[in-house]
Amino acid sequence: MEWENTPESANVEDRRGQGGGGGMPISGGAGGLGIGVVIIIFAISYFTGINPSVLFGGAQILTGNGANTSANAPAPRTVQTGGAEDRMTSLVRHVLGETEAVWKEVLPAQKGVRYVDAKLVLYDGSTDSGCGGAQAAMGPFYCPVDKTVYLDMSFFRDMQTKYGGGGDFAYAYVISHEIGHHVQDLLGILGKVEDAKQGVSRTQANALSVRIELMADCFAGVFANHANKDWKLTEDDLQKALATARAIGDDRLQTAARGYSVPDSFTHGSSAMRQQWLTTGLKSGQVDSCNTFAR
C-alpha cells in the first residue's frame, strides 16, 4: 500500500498527552459499539451471568445524542502538516486525506450529495466528545453530533496482537469504516435508523445496528476501490484487511469471551458477513451496492 504520496488531511486534532476528559456518562444512540466495548461486555456477561443483550442495551452509545461535554474538553492541539510526526500519525493523516479526496468525487457523482469533511480526534486514555465521554476501551467510533471520529491509537497495537495482525491497509480499513458512518450521516441513513429503533425489541434494534455496521464496512470497500489508483493495493494488503474483518466479527468476539455466540445479540455482524460486505464494496466501487437493508 503506497500511501505516503497521497493527500494529507488538515482535519486531524491531536489531544494526546493532555490528560483524560471529563468522563461524563454517555446516553442514547444509533450506530455501533467499539470492539473494546464488545469484549468488555461479553467478559462481564460471562462472569455475572447477565444476558449480553441487556448489557448491549446500555452500551449502544457511541454514535448517539449524548450530552455534549465539549466545553470541558482539554484545549486541542491541531496537528500541523509537514511536522516531524511518528509514522502511524502520518498514516492516519494520509488515510483521512484520501477519504476526503475520494468521497468528494464519489458521493456527488453517485448520490448527488455534497461531501462535507469529518474531523478525527487522536487521544490517549479518555477525552470528551459531542456524544459524551470517550474511552480507549470503546475502540474507534464516529459521533454524528460533532461529525468527528475518535481514535485512541493503542487500538492499532491491539490489532497487531488480537485483531487480525494489523497492517497499513487494515488500519486504513478501520478509519474508513468510521468515515463510512459519516457518509451514512450525510445521506440521512443514521437518523432514519435511529428513528426505526424506537419502539422495537432489543433483538430488532440489534439487527438494525448490524445492517448499519455492515454498510459502513461496504462503504470502506467502496472508498478503497477508488483509492486504489493511488494506493496500489497488493493481495497481502487485502488479506490483512479481511483478516481484521474476520477477527472483529461478533461471532468470533463472543466465542472468545464466552465459548459460544448469540446471533440475536450481534450488533456488527458475523465474521463472514463483515468480510462479505467489505469485499462487495471493494469489487463494485458503487455506493448503491451497499444497501444492506435490501437483503
C-alpha positions as CSV (number, residue, x, y, z in Angstrom):
1,M,0.0,0.0,0.0
2,E,1.6,3.2,-1.2
3,W,0.1,6.0,1.0
4,E,3.0,8.3,1.6
5,N,2.4,10.5,-1.5
6,T,-1.4,10.8,-1.1
7,P,-3.2,13.8,0.3
8,E,-2.9,14.7,4.0
9,S,-5.9,15.9,5.9
10,A,-5.9,19.2,7.9
11,N,-8.8,17.9,9.9
12,V,-6.9,15.8,12.5
13,E,-6.8,17.1,16.1
14,D,-4.2,15.6,18.4
15,R,-5.2,15.6,22.1
16,R,-2.7,13.0,23.1
17,G,-0.6,13.8,26.2
18,Q,-3.2,16.3,27.5
19,G,-4.8,14.0,30.1
20,G,-8.2,12.4,30.2
21,G,-11.5,14.1,29.5
22,G,-14.3,14.6,32.0
23,G,-15.7,11.1,31.6
24,M,-19.3,12.2,31.5
25,P,-21.8,9.4,31.1
26,I,-22.9,8.7,27.5
27,S,-26.6,8.0,26.8
28,G,-28.8,7.1,23.9
29,G,-27.7,6.4,20.4
30,A,-27.6,4.9,16.9
31,G,-24.6,3.1,15.4
32,G,-22.2,0.5,16.7
33,L,-20.1,-0.3,19.6
34,G,-16.3,-0.2,19.6
35,I,-14.6,-3.5,19.6
36,G,-13.2,-3.0,23.1
37,V,-16.6,-2.4,24.5
38,V,-17.9,-5.6,22.8
39,I,-15.1,-7.6,24.5
40,I,-15.7,-6.0,27.9
41,I,-19.4,-6.6,27.7
42,F,-19.0,-10.3,27.0
43,A,-16.5,-10.6,29.7
44,I,-18.9,-9.1,32.2
45,S,-21.7,-11.3,30.9
46,Y,-19.5,-14.4,31.3
47,F,-18.7,-13.7,35.0
48,T,-22.0,-12.3,36.1
49,G,-24.5,-14.4,34.0
50,I,-26.2,-11.3,32.8
51,N,-27.7,-11.7,29.3
52,P,-25.3,-9.8,27.0
53,S,-28.3,-8.3,25.1
54,V,-29.2,-6.4,28.3
55,L,-25.6,-5.1,28.6
56,F,-25.6,-4.1,25.0
57,G,-28.8,-2.2,25.6
58,G,-26.9,0.1,27.9
59,A,-23.8,0.4,25.7
60,Q,-25.3,1.4,22.3
61,I,-23.9,4.8,23.0
62,L,-21.1,5.7,20.6
63,T,-22.9,7.4,17.8
64,G,-26.0,8.8,19.6
65,N,-27.1,12.1,21.0
66,G,-25.3,12.1,24.3
67,A,-24.5,15.1,26.5
68,N,-22.2,17.5,24.7
69,T,-19.3,17.9,27.0
70,S,-17.0,19.7,24.6
71,A,-16.9,22.7,27.0
72,N,-15.0,20.5,29.4
73,A,-12.6,19.1,26.8
74,P,-8.9,19.9,27.0
75,A,-7.7,22.6,24.7
76,P,-7.0,20.8,21.4
77,R,-3.7,20.7,19.7
78,T,-4.2,20.7,15.9
79,V,-1.9,18.5,14.0
80,Q,0.3,20.6,11.6
81,T,1.0,19.0,8.3
82,G,4.6,18.6,7.5
83,G,5.7,18.2,11.1
84,A,8.1,15.6,12.4
85,E,5.4,13.1,13.5
86,D,5.6,9.4,14.0
87,R,4.7,7.1,11.2
88,M,1.3,6.0,12.5
89,T,0.2,9.6,12.9
90,S,1.3,10.3,9.4
91,L,-0.6,7.3,8.2
92,V,-3.8,8.5,9.9
93,R,-3.5,11.9,8.3
94,H,-2.9,10.5,4.9
95,V,-5.7,8.0,5.1
96,L,-8.2,10.7,6.3
97,G,-7.0,12.9,3.5
98,E,-7.6,10.2,0.9
99,T,-11.1,9.6,2.3
100,E,-11.8,13.3,1.7
101,A,-10.4,13.3,-1.8
102,V,-12.3,10.1,-2.8
103,W,-15.7,10.9,-1.2
104,K,-15.7,14.5,-2.6
105,E,-15.8,12.9,-6.0
106,V,-17.8,9.7,-5.4
107,L,-20.6,11.0,-3.2
108,P,-21.8,13.8,-5.6
109,A,-21.2,11.7,-8.7
110,Q,-23.1,8.6,-7.4
111,K,-25.7,10.1,-5.0
112,G,-25.9,13.8,-5.8
113,V,-24.8,14.7,-2.2
114,R,-22.0,17.1,-1.3
115,Y,-19.3,15.6,0.9
116,V,-18.5,17.6,4.0
117,D,-15.3,16.7,5.7
118,A,-15.4,14.9,9.1
119,K,-12.9,15.6,11.8
120,L,-10.7,13.0,13.5
121,V,-9.5,13.3,17.1
122,L,-6.5,11.4,18.4
123,Y,-6.4,10.8,22.1
124,D,-4.9,8.6,24.7
125,G,-6.9,7.1,27.5
126,S,-10.0,9.3,27.5
127,T,-11.4,12.5,26.2
128,D,-14.7,14.3,25.6
129,S,-16.8,14.1,22.5
130,G,-20.1,15.6,21.3
131,C,-21.6,12.2,22.3
132,G,-20.2,12.2,25.8
133,G,-17.0,10.7,27.3
134,A,-14.7,8.7,25.0
135,Q,-12.6,5.9,26.5
136,A,-9.9,3.9,24.8
137,A,-11.8,0.6,25.6
138,M,-14.6,1.7,23.3
139,G,-12.4,1.4,20.3
140,P,-12.7,3.8,17.4
141,F,-16.1,5.4,16.9
142,Y,-17.9,8.1,15.0
143,C,-20.1,10.8,16.7
144,P,-22.7,12.4,14.5
145,V,-23.3,15.2,16.9
146,D,-19.9,16.8,16.2
147,K,-19.2,14.9,12.9
148,T,-16.0,13.5,14.4
149,V,-14.2,10.2,14.5
150,Y,-12.4,9.4,17.9
151,L,-9.4,7.2,17.9
152,D,-7.0,6.1,20.6
153,M,-4.2,4.6,18.5
154,S,-3.4,2.0,21.1
155,F,-6.2,0.2,19.2
156,F,-3.8,-0.3,16.3
157,R,-1.4,-2.0,18.7
158,D,-4.2,-4.3,19.8
159,M,-4.9,-5.1,16.2
160,Q,-1.4,-6.4,15.8
161,T,-1.8,-8.8,18.7
162,K,-5.5,-9.5,18.9
163,Y,-7.4,-8.5,15.8
164,G,-6.0,-10.0,12.6
165,G,-2.4,-8.8,12.8
166,G,-2.7,-5.2,11.7
167,G,-1.0,-3.8,8.6
168,D,-1.4,-0.4,6.9
169,F,-4.5,-1.3,4.9
170,A,-6.0,-2.9,7.9
171,Y,-5.6,0.4,9.8
172,A,-7.0,2.2,6.8
173,Y,-10.0,-0.1,6.8
174,V,-10.7,0.8,10.5
175,I,-10.6,4.6,9.7
176,S,-12.5,4.3,6.5
177,H,-15.2,2.2,8.3
178,E,-15.8,5.1,10.7
179,I,-15.8,7.6,7.8
180,G,-18.4,5.2,6.3
181,H,-20.6,6.1,9.3
182,H,-20.0,9.8,8.4
183,V,-21.2,9.1,4.8
184,Q,-24.3,7.4,6.3
185,D,-24.9,10.5,8.3
186,L,-24.6,12.8,5.3
187,L,-27.0,10.5,3.4
188,G,-29.5,10.7,6.3
189,I,-29.3,7.0,7.0
190,L,-28.2,7.2,10.6
191,G,-31.1,9.4,11.6
192,K,-33.6,7.1,9.9
193,V,-32.3,4.0,11.6
194,E,-32.3,5.7,15.0
195,D,-36.0,6.6,14.4
196,A,-36.7,3.0,13.3
197,K,-35.2,1.7,16.6
198,Q,-37.7,3.4,18.6
199,G,-40.4,1.1,20.0
200,V,-38.9,-2.1,18.6
201,S,-37.4,-5.0,20.6
202,R,-33.8,-5.2,21.5
203,T,-33.3,-8.1,19.0
204,Q,-34.8,-5.9,16.2
205,A,-32.7,-2.9,17.2
206,N,-29.6,-5.1,17.2
207,A,-30.5,-6.3,13.7
208,L,-30.7,-2.7,12.5
209,S,-27.3,-2.0,14.1
210,V,-25.8,-4.9,12.2
211,R,-27.1,-3.6,8.9
212,I,-25.6,-0.1,9.7
213,E,-22.2,-1.6,10.6
214,L,-22.1,-3.9,7.5
215,M,-23.0,-0.9,5.3
216,A,-20.1,1.0,6.8
217,D,-17.8,-2.0,6.0
218,C,-19.1,-1.9,2.4
219,F,-18.5,1.9,2.2
220,A,-15.0,1.3,3.4
221,G,-14.6,-1.1,0.5
222,V,-16.1,1.4,-2.0
223,F,-13.6,4.0,-0.8
224,A,-10.7,1.6,-1.1
225,N,-11.8,0.7,-4.7
226,H,-11.4,4.3,-5.7
227,A,-8.3,5.0,-3.5
228,N,-6.5,2.0,-5.1
229,K,-5.4,4.1,-8.1
230,D,-3.2,5.9,-5.6
231,W,-2.6,3.2,-3.1
232,K,-1.8,0.3,-5.4
233,L,-3.0,-2.3,-3.0
234,T,-1.4,-5.7,-3.1
235,E,-3.0,-9.1,-2.4
236,D,-1.3,-9.1,1.0
237,D,-2.9,-5.7,1.8
238,L,-6.4,-7.1,1.0
239,Q,-5.8,-10.3,3.0
240,K,-4.8,-8.3,6.1
241,A,-7.9,-6.1,5.9
242,L,-10.0,-9.3,5.5
243,A,-8.2,-10.8,8.5
244,T,-9.2,-7.8,10.6
245,A,-12.9,-8.0,9.4
246,R,-12.8,-11.7,10.4
247,A,-11.2,-11.1,13.8
248,I,-13.8,-8.4,14.8
249,G,-16.9,-10.4,13.8
250,D,-19.4,-10.7,16.6
251,D,-19.3,-14.4,16.5
252,R,-15.5,-14.5,16.9
253,L,-15.6,-12.0,19.7
254,Q,-18.5,-13.6,21.6
255,T,-16.9,-17.1,21.2
256,A,-13.6,-15.8,22.6
257,A,-15.4,-14.3,25.6
258,R,-17.9,-17.0,26.4
259,G,-17.2,-20.0,24.3
260,Y,-20.3,-19.6,22.1
261,S,-22.1,-16.9,20.2
262,V,-25.6,-15.5,20.4
263,P,-26.7,-14.2,16.9
264,D,-29.7,-12.2,18.3
265,S,-27.2,-10.1,20.3
266,F,-25.0,-9.3,17.3
267,T,-24.5,-5.6,16.7
268,H,-21.8,-5.6,14.0
269,G,-22.3,-8.8,12.1
270,S,-20.5,-12.2,11.9
271,S,-17.0,-12.5,10.6
272,A,-18.3,-13.9,7.3
273,M,-20.8,-11.0,6.9
274,R,-18.2,-8.4,7.6
275,Q,-15.8,-9.9,5.1
276,Q,-18.6,-10.3,2.5
277,W,-19.7,-6.6,2.7
278,L,-16.1,-5.2,2.7
279,T,-15.5,-7.4,-0.4
280,T,-18.7,-6.2,-2.0
281,G,-17.6,-2.6,-1.8
282,L,-14.1,-3.3,-2.9
283,K,-15.3,-5.1,-6.0
284,S,-18.1,-2.7,-7.0
285,G,-16.9,0.8,-6.1
286,Q,-20.6,1.7,-6.0
287,V,-22.5,3.2,-3.1
288,D,-25.7,1.5,-4.2
289,S,-24.1,-1.9,-3.9
290,C,-24.0,-1.4,-0.1
291,N,-27.8,-1.5,0.6
292,T,-27.7,-3.9,3.5
293,F,-31.3,-3.2,4.2
294,A,-32.5,-4.7,0.9
295,R,-31.0,-8.2,1.7
